[in-house]
């Protein structure tokens, strides 16, 4: 019988005149439920990570640049610049950039979004893992019993200790 059904049965009973305390889940049961919920979310995040296919590290965006042709309008001091779509990423602490052709833009943008989704899912797994460790510590605290009291000391039996002969 569930707690709610038990409570409803006891409240509905006319035989009981005193109020009946409704059982409250203890701290350990609460922490166990928190752990179950976190484990379920952890599993969902892992399944999402396992579905990831190919990816490309970096961001795709558009910049305006000079082409380098001295006769082009962009070479003028205030000339209009050329738009270029680039992939930018960091490698060994340095920012790298590669220009993308029209045929690559959609595919590379999709692959870089896939990379961002993977990194976000990874961050979520790290956060969930930390929460799980905290919940486990809380469960340990809820389950830990105090150490037993010291045992009563019995008086030692006094019997003569045989001496070794010197020699």
C-alpha positions as CSV (number, residue, x, y, z in Angstrom):
1,X,0.0,0.0,0.0
2,X,1.4,3.4,-0.9
3,X,1.9,6.2,1.6
4,X,-1.0,8.2,0.1
5,X,-3.3,5.2,0.2
6,X,-2.3,4.4,3.7
7,X,-2.9,8.0,4.8
8,X,-6.2,8.2,3.1
9,X,-7.3,4.9,4.7
10,X,-6.2,6.1,8.1
11,X,-7.9,9.6,7.7
12,X,-11.1,8.0,6.4
13,X,-11.2,5.6,9.4
14,X,-13.7,6.8,12.1
15,X,-12.2,4.4,14.6
16,X,-9.1,6.5,15.2
17,X,-9.7,9.6,17.3
18,X,-6.1,10.9,17.6
19,X,-4.4,12.3,14.5
20,X,-2.2,9.8,12.8
21,X,1.3,11.0,11.7
22,X,1.9,10.5,8.1
23,X,5.3,8.7,7.5
24,X,7.8,11.2,6.0
25,X,10.5,9.7,3.9
26,X,13.8,9.8,5.7
27,X,16.9,11.6,4.4
28,X,18.4,8.4,3.0
29,X,15.3,7.6,0.9
30,X,15.3,11.2,-0.4
31,X,19.0,11.0,-1.4
32,X,18.4,7.6,-3.1
33,X,15.6,9.2,-5.1
34,X,17.9,12.1,-6.0
35,X,20.6,9.6,-7.1
36,X,18.1,7.7,-9.2
37,X,16.9,10.9,-11.0
38,X,20.5,12.0,-11.6
39,X,21.5,8.5,-12.9
40,X,18.5,8.6,-15.3
41,X,19.6,12.1,-16.6
42,X,23.2,10.8,-16.8
43,X,22.0,8.0,-19.0
44,X,20.1,10.3,-21.3
45,X,23.2,12.5,-21.7
46,X,25.4,9.5,-22.5
47,X,23.0,8.3,-25.1
48,X,23.0,11.7,-26.7
49,X,26.8,11.6,-26.7
50,X,26.9,8.1,-28.2
51,X,24.7,9.3,-31.1
52,X,27.2,12.0,-32.2
53,X,28.7,11.4,-35.6
54,X,31.4,13.4,-37.4
55,X,32.2,16.8,-36.1
56,X,34.6,19.8,-36.6
57,X,36.0,21.9,-33.8
58,X,35.4,25.6,-34.3
59,X,32.9,28.2,-35.3
60,X,31.7,29.2,-38.7
61,X,31.1,32.9,-39.3
62,X,31.4,35.6,-41.9
63,X,34.1,38.3,-42.0
64,X,34.9,41.1,-44.3
65,X,38.5,41.1,-45.7
66,X,40.7,42.4,-48.5
67,X,41.5,40.0,-51.3
68,X,45.0,41.2,-51.9
69,X,44.5,42.3,-55.6
70,X,46.0,45.8,-55.9
71,X,43.5,46.8,-58.6
72,X,40.4,45.7,-56.6
73,X,38.0,48.1,-54.9
74,X,38.9,46.6,-51.5
75,X,42.5,47.9,-51.9
76,X,41.3,51.5,-51.7
77,X,41.7,53.0,-48.2
78,X,37.9,53.1,-47.6
79,X,36.9,50.6,-50.2
80,X,34.2,48.0,-49.6
81,X,35.6,44.7,-48.3
82,X,34.8,41.3,-49.6
83,X,32.6,39.0,-47.4
84,X,34.2,35.6,-46.6
85,X,32.9,32.7,-44.6
86,X,35.5,31.2,-42.3
87,X,36.0,28.4,-39.9
88,X,37.9,29.5,-36.8
89,X,39.3,27.2,-34.1
90,X,42.0,27.2,-31.5
91,X,45.0,24.9,-31.6
92,X,47.8,24.8,-29.0
93,X,46.6,28.2,-27.7
94,X,46.5,29.9,-31.1
95,X,43.5,30.8,-33.1
96,X,43.5,29.3,-36.6
97,X,41.2,30.4,-39.4
98,X,40.4,28.8,-42.8
99,X,38.3,30.3,-45.5
100,X,35.4,28.1,-46.6
101,X,34.2,27.7,-50.2
102,X,30.5,28.0,-51.0
103,X,30.2,24.2,-51.4
104,X,31.7,23.6,-47.9
105,X,29.7,26.2,-45.8
106,X,26.6,24.2,-45.0
107,X,28.4,20.9,-44.2
108,X,31.1,22.5,-42.0
109,X,28.5,24.7,-40.2
110,X,26.5,21.5,-39.4
111,X,29.7,19.7,-38.3
112,X,30.7,22.6,-36.0
113,X,27.2,22.7,-34.5
114,X,27.6,18.9,-33.8
115,X,30.9,19.7,-32.0
116,X,29.1,22.4,-29.9
117,X,26.3,19.9,-29.0
118,X,28.9,17.3,-28.0
119,X,30.8,19.8,-25.8
120,X,27.6,20.9,-24.1
121,X,26.5,17.3,-23.4
122,X,30.0,16.7,-22.0
123,X,29.7,19.7,-19.7
124,X,26.2,18.4,-18.6
125,X,27.7,15.0,-17.8
126,X,30.5,16.6,-15.7
127,X,27.9,18.7,-13.8
128,X,25.7,15.6,-13.3
129,X,28.7,13.6,-12.1
130,X,29.5,16.3,-9.5
131,X,25.9,16.3,-8.4
132,X,25.9,12.5,-8.1
133,X,29.1,12.6,-6.0
134,X,27.5,15.2,-3.7
135,X,24.3,13.1,-3.4
136,X,26.4,10.0,-2.6
137,X,28.2,12.0,0.2
138,X,24.8,13.1,1.5
139,X,23.5,9.5,1.4
140,X,26.6,8.4,3.3
141,X,25.9,11.1,6.0
142,X,22.3,9.9,6.2
143,X,23.2,6.3,6.6
144,X,26.3,6.6,8.9
145,X,25.8,5.4,12.4
146,X,27.7,6.8,15.3
147,X,30.6,4.7,16.5
148,X,29.6,2.2,19.2
149,X,30.2,3.2,22.8
150,X,33.4,1.9,24.4
151,X,33.2,-1.6,25.7
152,X,33.0,-1.9,29.5
153,X,36.4,-2.7,30.9
154,X,36.6,-5.9,32.8
155,X,39.2,-6.2,35.5
156,X,42.2,-8.2,34.5
157,X,42.6,-11.5,36.2
158,X,45.5,-11.4,38.5
159,X,47.5,-14.5,38.1
160,X,51.2,-14.8,38.9
161,X,53.4,-14.4,35.9
162,X,56.1,-17.1,35.9
163,X,59.6,-15.7,35.9
164,X,62.2,-16.9,33.6
165,X,65.3,-18.2,35.2
166,X,68.4,-16.0,34.6
167,X,71.3,-17.7,33.3
